[in-house]
Amino acid sequence: MNRSIKVRGLLLLAALAAALLAGNAAAESLQQAWDTALSVDRGLKASRESSAAAASLLEAAKSARLPNVALEAGYTALGETPAAKVDFFGQMPLAQKGSAAYRAMATLPLYTGGRIERGIDAATAGMEAARLGESADAQNLKLRVADAYVSVLRAGRMLKVAESHVTSLQAHARDVGNLHEQGMVAKSDLLSVRVALADANQRKLQVANGLDLARAAYNRLLGRPLDQPVSLDDLAPEATQAQFPVLTERALAQRSELAALARQIEALRHQAAAVRGETAPQVALSGGYGYQENRYQVHPGQWMVTLGAKWNLFDGGVAGHRASAVERQVAALTEQRDELASIIALQVRQTWLDVEETRKRLIVTQSAIAQAEENLLVARDRYANGLSTHTEVLDAETLRTGSESNHANALSDAALAGLRLKRATGEL
């Protein structure tokens, strides 16, 4: 019975190991890569902290409307006892030479000329700008991950092309070797194909190294060990039917960067209004309890309520210059926003043209592969029958490899162009 339990345990472990291997072997999609990167990227975490800081600043601005409660305490030692001159009696003491005092006061602002309200509005716009900046950072991260994802796919396709090139040359080298043994071709043909095969193997090693580097860069973005195995789903190009004017309009309406600048401009305008509000009358209600130790006073402790107003009629122009400086910043950000809108329109135009170009390249390169393969078969047949030279076979193989490389690059470029267009329109 113990033996049966052990066998069952081993079978269970084997099944679990198989399930884990199957899970590890599952190809990763681009969406899964995005989800992982968005959860581990340090730059995005920093953006989230900036958004949280902006939210705290908003709460601080709102708290300015609440009463301010303060406690004060101290002990005073005087050089002489305070006293008053009294006719016929000399001096009469008014307070102790040494005394303790404390006070508890609460102050509530009633009117600040819009300073607090505009400060809250500025903080609200600043928080919205920070969150929009976080959204833009997330989209930039997704585009970097997509670029690394496509780079891995591209390197994998190029490795397959290199392996196909080596396999084709190996087969041709065997044919040339057989023909040389039969005395039908010169030794120079055999040497030439061996040199070509060596070059192909060298190229294969370089491409394999590039694939390892692409995988390491991809793993870094996802916060994984650089040497972790990578298996990715293929990525098909995304077709778009929208025309350039429509895409540009969508980009200008949806790009987080433009919206963030608009919120920053709004925040600065409110900030300028808050600064100008400092020159308006400031009205506050304060009240509390104060105690001054004094044995000569009938009531050393007093409750008090004060309705106070302060109006700074002239400050040398400090507030006005500060508000003017903020308004200049508004003008500067407005120019930056207009410049960014022009850059975004150019990005949309460029990525839209890239999508159109890669779509046409796919059609051309796909047909070229079939023609190049047929050309290679014809060249080999002619060479085997002594109707062409060995150079023609190598040239045909080079054309075939080139056409496959072009198609592999076109596939990768088309997928990446579609993703870049979505980023340019703010839809990634």
C-alpha positions in Angstrom: 0.0 0.0 0.0 2.9 2.4 0.8 4.3 1.6 -2.6 1.0 2.5 -4.2 0.9 5.8 -2.4 4.5 6.6 -3.5 3.6 5.9 -7.1 0.5 8.1 -6.9 2.6 10.8 -5.4 5.2 10.6 -8.1 2.5 10.7 -10.8 1.0 13.8 -9.1 4.3 15.5 -9.1 4.9 14.6 -12.7 1.5 16.0 -13.7 2.2 19.2 -11.8 5.6 19.6 -13.4 4.1 19.0 -16.8 1.4 21.6 -16.1 4.1 24.1 -15.0 6.1 23.5 -18.1 3.0 23.9 -20.3 2.3 27.2 -18.6 5.8 28.4 -19.1 5.7 27.3 -22.7 2.6 29.4 -23.4 3.3 32.3 -25.6 2.9 35.8 -24.1 0.6 38.3 -25.8 1.3 42.0 -26.2 -1.6 42.8 -23.8 -0.1 40.6 -21.1 3.3 42.2 -21.6 1.6 45.6 -21.2 -0.1 44.6 -18.0 3.2 43.3 -16.5 5.1 46.4 -17.5 2.5 48.8 -16.2 2.7 47.1 -12.8 6.5 47.1 -12.4 7.9 50.1 -14.3 9.7 52.5 -11.9 9.1 55.5 -14.1 5.4 54.9 -14.1 5.5 54.4 -10.3 7.2 57.8 -10.0 4.4 59.4 -12.1 1.8 57.8 -9.8 3.6 59.3 -6.8 3.6 62.7 -8.5 -0.2 62.4 -9.0 -0.6 61.4 -5.3 1.5 64.5 -4.4 -0.8 66.7 -6.5 -3.8 65.2 -4.7 -2.3 66.0 -1.4 -1.7 69.6 -2.5 -5.4 69.8 -3.4 -6.4 68.6 0.1 -4.0 71.2 1.6 -5.6 74.0 -0.5 -9.1 72.9 0.7 -7.9 72.8 4.3 -7.2 76.5 4.1 -11.0 77.1 4.5 -11.1 75.3 7.9 -10.4 77.0 11.2 -6.9 77.3 12.4 -6.5 76.2 16.0 -3.3 77.1 17.9 -2.1 76.7 21.5 0.5 79.0 23.0 2.3 78.9 26.4 5.2 80.6 28.0 6.8 82.1 31.1 7.9 85.7 31.4 10.5 87.0 33.8 10.8 90.8 34.1 13.6 92.9 35.5 11.3 95.0 37.5 7.8 94.5 38.9 5.4 96.5 36.7 3.8 99.3 38.8 1.8 102.5 38.5 2.5 105.8 40.2 -0.3 106.8 42.5 -0.5 110.2 44.2 0.2 110.1 48.0 0.7 106.4 47.9 3.9 106.1 45.8 3.6 103.0 43.5 1.0 100.3 43.1 2.0 97.0 41.5 0.2 95.9 38.4 1.6 92.5 37.6 4.0 89.9 38.9 7.7 90.1 38.2 7.5 86.5 36.9 4.4 84.9 35.4 3.2 82.0 33.2 0.7 82.5 30.4 -1.1 80.3 27.9 -3.7 80.8 25.2 -5.9 78.7 22.9 -7.1 80.5 19.8 -9.2 79.5 16.7 -9.2 81.6 13.6 -11.7 81.1 10.7 -11.2 83.0 7.4 -14.4 84.7 6.3 -13.3 86.6 3.2 -10.0 86.4 1.4 -10.7 88.2 -1.9 -10.9 84.8 -3.7 -7.4 83.8 -2.6 -8.4 80.5 -1.1 -11.0 79.6 -3.8 -8.6 80.3 -6.6 -5.9 78.3 -4.8 -8.3 75.3 -4.6 -9.1 75.7 -8.4 -5.3 75.9 -9.2 -4.6 72.8 -7.1 -7.5 70.9 -8.8 -6.2 71.7 -12.3 -2.7 70.8 -11.2 -3.9 67.4 -10.0 -5.8 66.8 -13.2 -2.6 67.8 -15.2 -0.5 65.3 -13.1 -3.0 62.5 -13.8 -3.0 63.3 -17.5 0.8 63.2 -17.4 0.6 59.8 -15.8 -1.6 58.6 -18.6 0.8 59.9 -21.2 3.7 58.1 -19.4 1.7 54.9 -19.4 1.1 55.2 -23.2 4.8 55.9 -23.8 5.7 52.9 -21.7 3.3 50.7 -23.7 4.9 51.9 -26.9 8.4 51.1 -25.6 7.2 47.6 -24.7 5.6 47.2 -28.1 8.8 48.3 -29.7 10.8 45.7 -27.7 8.1 43.1 -28.4 8.3 43.6 -32.2 12.1 43.7 -32.0 12.0 40.1 -30.5 9.6 39.0 -33.2 11.8 40.7 -35.9 14.9 39.0 -34.6 13.2 35.7 -34.5 12.0 36.0 -38.1 15.5 37.1 -39.2 17.0 34.0 -37.4 14.6 31.8 -39.3 15.7 33.4 -42.6 19.4 32.9 -41.6 18.7 29.3 -40.7 16.9 28.8 -44.0 19.9 30.4 -45.8 22.3 28.0 -44.1 20.1 25.0 -44.9 19.8 25.9 -48.5 23.5 26.4 -48.9 24.2 23.1 -47.2 22.0 21.4 -49.6 23.7 23.2 -52.5 27.1 22.4 -51.1 26.2 18.6 -51.1 25.1 18.8 -54.7 28.3 20.7 -55.7 30.4 18.1 -53.7 28.7 15.2 -55.6 29.3 16.9 -58.9 32.9 17.6 -58.1 33.5 13.9 -57.1 32.1 13.0 -60.5 34.5 15.5 -62.2 31.6 17.5 -63.6 32.5 20.8 -61.9 35.7 22.6 -61.0 37.1 22.6 -57.4 36.6 26.4 -57.4 32.9 25.9 -57.3 33.2 23.7 -54.2 35.5 26.2 -52.5 33.1 29.0 -53.4 30.0 27.4 -51.9 32.0 26.5 -48.8 33.0 30.1 -48.3 29.4 31.2 -48.8 28.2 28.6 -46.3 30.8 29.9 -43.7 29.6 33.4 -44.3 26.0 32.3 -43.8 26.9 30.5 -40.5 28.6 33.7 -39.3 25.5 35.7 -40.2 23.4 33.2 -38.4 25.5 33.6 -35.2 25.2 37.4 -35.4 21.4 37.2 -35.8 21.1 34.8 -32.9 23.1 37.1 -30.7 20.8 40.0 -31.8 17.8 37.9 -30.8 19.3 37.3 -27.3 19.9 41.0 -26.9 16.3 41.8 -28.0 15.0 39.3 -25.5 17.1 40.8 -22.7 15.8 44.3 -23.5 12.3 43.0 -23.5 12.7 41.2 -20.1 14.2 44.4 -18.6 11.1 46.4 -19.4 9.0 43.8 -17.8 11.2 43.6 -14.6 12.3 40.1 -15.3 15.7 38.4 -15.2 17.5 39.3 -18.5 18.1 35.6 -19.4 14.5 34.5 -18.8 13.2 32.5 -21.8 10.8 34.5 -24.0 8.0 33.1 -26.1 5.7 35.6 -27.8 2.5 35.5 -29.8 2.8 36.6 -33.4 1.6 40.2 -34.0 -0.5 40.9 -37.0 -0.6 44.4 -38.5 -3.6 46.5 -37.6 -5.5 47.9 -40.5 -7.0 51.4 -40.4 -9.5 52.9 -42.8 -9.5 56.4 -41.3 -7.9 59.2 -43.3 -5.3 61.6 -42.2 -7.6 64.6 -41.4 -9.8 62.4 -39.2 -6.8 60.9 -37.4 -5.3 64.3 -36.8 -8.6 65.6 -35.3 -8.8 62.6 -33.0 -5.2 63.1 -31.9 -5.7 66.7 -31.0 -8.8 65.8 -29.0 -7.4 62.8 -27.3 -3.6 63.2 -26.6 -3.0 63.4 -22.9 0.0 65.7 -23.3 -2.2 68.5 -24.9 -4.8 68.1 -22.2 -2.2 68.2 -19.4 -0.8 71.4 -20.8 -4.3 72.9 -20.9 -4.8 72.0 -17.3 -1.4 73.5 -16.4 -2.4 76.7 -18.1 -5.7 76.7 -16.2 -3.8 76.1 -12.9 -1.5 79.0 -13.5 -4.4 81.4 -14.3 -6.1 80.5 -11.1 -2.7 80.9 -9.3 -2.4 84.4 -10.7 -5.9 85.2 -9.5 -5.0 83.9 -6.1 -1.9 86.1 -5.9 -4.0 89.2 -6.9 -6.5 88.2 -4.2 -3.8 88.8 -1.5 -4.3 92.6 -2.1 -8.0 92.4 -1.3 -9.4 92.9 2.2 -8.8 89.8 4.4 -11.6 89.2 7.0 -11.3 86.6 9.7 -13.2 85.6 12.9 -11.0 84.5 15.8 -11.8 83.5 19.4 -10.4 81.6 22.3 -9.3 81.6 25.9 -6.2 83.3 27.4 -4.7 83.1 30.8 -2.0 85.4 32.3 -0.8 84.6 35.8 -1.3 87.8 37.8 -2.2 87.9 41.5 -3.0 91.6 41.2 -5.6 91.0 38.5 -9.2 90.1 39.4 -9.8 87.9 36.3 -6.5 86.5 35.0 -8.3 84.3 32.5 -10.4 85.7 29.7 -12.6 84.4 26.9 -12.4 86.5 23.8 -13.9 86.9 20.3 -12.5 89.1 17.5 -13.8 90.0 14.1 -10.8 91.4 12.3 -10.1 92.9 8.9 -6.8 93.6 7.2 -6.3 95.4 3.9 -2.8 95.8 2.6 -3.2 99.0 0.5 0.3 99.2 -0.8 3.0 96.5 -0.9 5.4 98.1 -3.3 3.9 96.2 -6.2 5.1 92.7 -5.0 1.8 91.0 -5.5 1.2 92.6 -8.9 4.7 91.6 -10.2 4.2 88.0 -8.9 0.8 87.8 -10.6 2.4 89.2 -13.8 5.2 86.6 -13.7 2.6 83.8 -13.4 0.7 85.2 -16.4 3.9 85.2 -18.4 4.2 81.5 -17.6 0.7 81.1 -18.9 1.7 82.7 -22.2 4.8 80.5 -22.4 2.8 77.3 -21.8 0.3 78.4 -24.4 3.0 78.7 -27.0 4.3 75.2 -26.0 0.9 73.8 -26.4 0.5 75.2 -29.9 3.9 73.9 -30.8 3.1 70.4 -29.4 -0.2 70.4 -31.4 1.9 71.0 -34.6 4.3 68.2 -33.6 1.5 65.8 -32.9 -0.1 66.5 -36.3 3.3 65.7 -37.9 3.5 62.5 -35.9 0.1 61.4 -37.1 1.1 62.2 -40.7 4.3 60.3 -40.5 2.8 57.2 -38.8 -0.1 57.2 -41.1 2.2 57.2 -44.1 4.3 54.4 -42.5 1.2 52.3 -42.2 0.3 52.9 -45.9 3.9 52.2 -47.0 4.2 48.9 -45.0 0.9 47.7 -46.2 2.1 48.0 -49.8 5.5 46.5 -48.9 3.8 43.4 -47.6 2.1 42.8 -50.9 5.3 43.3 -52.9 7.5 41.3 -50.7 5.1 38.4 -50.4 5.0 38.0 -54.2 8.8 38.4 -54.4 9.3 35.4 -52.2 7.5 33.1 -54.5 9.3 34.4 -57.5 12.7 34.2 -55.8 12.1 30.6 -54.8 11.1 29.7 -58.3 14.2 31.5 -59.6 16.4 29.5 -57.3 15.0 26.2 -58.4 15.5 27.1 -62.1 19.1 28.2 -61.3 19.9 25.0 -59.5 18.4 22.9 -62.3 20.4 24.8 -64.9 23.6 24.4 -62.9 23.0 20.7 -62.4 22.7 20.3 -66.2 25.7 22.4 -67.0 23.7 25.3 -68.4 24.7 28.0 -65.9 27.5 28.9 -63.6 27.8 28.4 -59.9 27.7 32.2 -59.4 24.2 32.3 -60.8 23.0 29.8 -58.1 24.6 31.8 -55.3 23.0 35.0 -56.7 19.6 33.3 -56.9 20.0 32.2 -53.2 21.0 35.7 -52.2 17.9 37.0 -53.9 15.7 34.5 -52.2 17.3 35.3 -48.8 16.9 39.0 -49.5 13.2 38.7 -50.4 12.5 36.7 -47.2 14.4 39.3 -45.1 12.4 42.1 -46.8 9.1 40.3 -46.0 10.1 39.7 -42.4 11.0 43.3 -41.9 7.8 44.4 -43.7 5.8 42.3 -41.3 7.5 43.8 -38.2 7.4 47.3 -39.6 3.7 47.0 -40.4 2.9 45.8 -36.9 5.0 48.6 -35.3 3.6 51.3 -37.6 0.0 50.5 -36.6 0.9 50.7 -32.9 2.8 54.0 -33.4 -0.2 55.4 -35.2 -2.4 54.5 -32.2 0.1 56.2 -29.9 0.1 59.3 -32.1 -3.7 59.5 -31.9 -3.7 58.8 -28.1 -5.4 55.5 -28.4 -2.7 53.0 -27.4 
